[in-house]
Amino acid sequence: EMAGKPEERLVSTVALRSLKQAVYQTENIGHFGLAAEYYTHFTSPIRRYPDLIVHRLLHEWVSDLAMNAQKSEKLELNLDAIAEHSSIRERAAAEAERATVDLKKAEYMEQFIGETFDGVISGVTSWGMYVELPNTIEGMVRVADIPGDYYYFEEERYQMVGEKTGKIYKLGQKVRVTVSAVDKLLRTIDFELNEEDENEHGEETDRK
């Protein structure tokens, strides 16, 4: 049971990244999360094109239980193309939604430039660390702006390590940050680490 523990975010992130991205397809491979041998996509009310396709197929089957091979083949003819198109458009819609949310978050945080908040490291990359605040706002601490040392990215450990000091910043770690800049055009929020308050969180300073 990892709920509430510091390692929860790390375990959750690694688990999610190990899973393949969900796509619409004609091959029935079941559902991994539900451990179901048979699974098809459907929501009520019908909100998406894949829902409509499933609805049409079920309607055809119910209305003609003795569906012949020719009719079945006709129905299946375009399903691969429909599945691929639906997968592409769903990703595009998700990206558009994410961009809109990021813009509104950037607009909201503009009023807090210069203010300091407690947060948690939610992502670590070669170019810096993402820090998430309790209100779900996420900003970036750029690697060049991490004070006190030159830091390099250890991808397999999801952490930044100071070259000389061995100080570690890792996924799930609590930090205190100050809002340094907001770019509404790029929809980004920049944070700076507030070193004065780090010791209050009891972060490790020696590499293990």
C-alpha positions in Angstrom: 0.0 0.0 0.0 1.7 3.1 -1.3 -1.1 5.7 -0.7 0.1 8.7 1.1 3.8 7.7 1.1 6.6 9.7 -0.5 7.2 6.9 -3.0 3.6 6.9 -4.3 4.2 9.4 -7.2 7.3 7.5 -8.3 5.5 4.1 -8.3 2.5 5.6 -10.1 4.6 7.3 -12.8 6.8 4.3 -13.5 3.6 2.1 -13.7 1.9 4.4 -16.1 4.9 4.7 -18.4 5.2 1.0 -18.6 1.7 0.7 -20.1 1.0 1.1 -23.8 -1.1 4.1 -25.0 -4.7 3.1 -25.5 -5.9 3.0 -29.1 -9.0 2.0 -31.0 -8.5 -1.2 -32.9 -10.4 -4.0 -34.5 -8.5 -6.8 -32.8 -10.1 -7.9 -29.5 -7.3 -8.1 -27.0 -9.5 -7.6 -23.9 -8.9 -5.0 -21.2 -5.7 -5.1 -19.2 -7.0 -2.9 -16.3 -10.3 -4.7 -15.9 -8.7 -8.2 -16.6 -11.6 -8.7 -19.1 -11.1 -11.2 -21.9 -13.7 -9.4 -24.1 -14.1 -5.6 -24.1 -15.5 -2.9 -26.4 -15.6 0.8 -26.0 -18.9 2.4 -25.2 -20.2 5.4 -23.2 -23.7 6.5 -22.4 -24.9 8.9 -23.7 -23.2 8.3 -27.0 -20.5 11.1 -27.2 -17.9 9.8 -29.5 -17.7 8.4 -33.0 -16.4 5.0 -31.8 -19.5 4.8 -29.6 -21.7 5.4 -32.6 -19.8 2.7 -34.6 -20.2 0.2 -31.8 -23.9 1.1 -31.6 -24.4 0.6 -35.3 -22.6 -2.8 -35.2 -24.7 -4.0 -32.3 -27.9 -2.8 -33.9 -27.0 -4.7 -37.1 -26.3 -7.9 -35.2 -29.4 -7.7 -33.0 -31.6 -7.0 -36.0 -30.1 -9.9 -38.0 -28.8 -12.6 -35.8 -28.1 -14.8 -38.8 -25.9 -12.2 -40.4 -24.2 -13.7 -43.4 -20.5 -13.6 -44.3 -21.0 -11.0 -47.0 -22.8 -8.6 -44.8 -20.3 -9.1 -42.0 -17.4 -8.5 -44.4 -19.0 -5.3 -45.6 -19.4 -3.9 -42.1 -15.8 -4.8 -41.3 -14.4 -3.3 -44.4 -13.6 0.2 -43.1 -13.3 -0.6 -39.4 -9.4 -0.5 -39.4 -9.4 3.0 -41.0 -12.2 4.2 -38.6 -10.3 2.9 -35.6 -7.0 4.6 -36.7 -8.8 7.9 -37.4 -10.6 7.8 -34.1 -7.3 7.2 -32.2 -5.6 10.1 -34.0 -8.5 12.5 -33.4 -8.8 11.6 -29.7 -5.1 12.4 -29.2 -5.6 15.7 -31.0 -8.6 16.5 -28.8 -6.7 15.6 -25.6 -3.8 17.9 -26.7 -6.1 20.8 -27.4 -7.8 20.3 -24.0 -4.4 20.2 -22.3 -3.2 23.4 -24.1 -6.4 25.2 -23.0 -5.9 24.2 -19.4 -2.3 25.2 -19.5 -3.2 28.6 -20.8 -5.7 29.3 -18.0 -3.3 28.1 -15.4 -0.6 30.4 -16.7 -3.1 33.3 -16.7 -4.1 32.5 -13.1 -0.5 32.2 -11.8 0.6 35.6 -13.3 -0.8 37.3 -10.2 1.5 35.2 -7.9 4.9 36.1 -9.5 7.3 36.5 -6.6 5.3 34.5 -4.2 6.5 31.2 -2.6 4.6 27.9 -2.4 5.2 24.3 -1.1 5.2 21.8 -3.9 6.2 18.3 -5.0 8.6 17.3 -7.8 6.2 15.8 -10.4 8.6 15.2 -13.2 12.3 15.1 -13.9 13.9 15.6 -17.3 17.2 16.5 -18.8 16.2 20.2 -19.0 14.8 20.6 -15.5 12.2 19.5 -12.9 8.5 20.0 -12.9 7.0 21.0 -9.6 3.3 20.6 -8.8 1.5 22.7 -6.3 -1.4 21.5 -4.1 -3.8 23.4 -6.4 -2.6 21.2 -9.4 -0.6 24.0 -11.0 2.6 22.7 -12.5 5.7 24.7 -13.3 9.3 24.2 -14.3 12.6 24.7 -12.5 15.1 24.7 -15.3 18.3 22.7 -14.7 20.5 25.8 -15.2 18.6 27.6 -12.5 19.1 24.9 -9.8 21.4 26.7 -7.4 24.6 25.6 -5.7 26.0 23.1 -8.2 25.9 21.7 -11.7 23.1 19.1 -11.9 22.8 16.2 -14.2 19.8 14.0 -15.0 19.8 10.3 -13.9 16.9 9.0 -16.1 16.7 5.5 -14.6 16.3 7.0 -11.1 14.1 9.9 -12.1 16.3 12.4 -10.3 18.8 15.3 -10.6 22.2 14.9 -8.9 24.6 17.6 -8.0 28.0 16.9 -9.6 30.1 18.2 -6.7 27.7 18.0 -3.7 25.9 14.8 -4.6 22.7 16.6 -3.6 19.6 14.9 -5.0 16.3 16.1 -6.3 14.0 13.2 -7.1 10.4 12.5 -8.2 7.9 12.9 -5.4 10.3 15.0 -3.2 8.8 18.0 -1.4 10.3 21.4 -2.3 9.6 25.1 -1.8 9.4 27.2 -4.9 9.0 30.8 -5.9 7.0 31.8 -9.0 9.6 33.6 -11.2 7.9 34.0 -14.6 4.8 33.2 -16.6 4.5 33.1 -20.4 0.9 33.0 -21.6 2.0 32.6 -25.2 4.0 29.5 -24.5 1.6 28.5 -21.7 4.5 27.9 -19.3 5.1 28.8 -15.6 8.7 29.1 -14.3 9.7 28.4 -10.7 12.9 29.0 -8.7 13.9 26.7 -5.8 13.7 28.4 -2.5 16.8 27.0 -0.7 16.1 28.8 2.6 13.2 26.5 3.3 14.6 23.2 2.0 15.9 22.0 5.4 12.3 22.3 6.8 11.4 19.4 4.5 14.2 17.2 5.7 15.5 16.4 2.1 18.4 14.1 1.7 21.7 15.8 0.8 24.0 12.8 0.4 23.8 10.4 -2.6 22.9 6.8 -1.7 
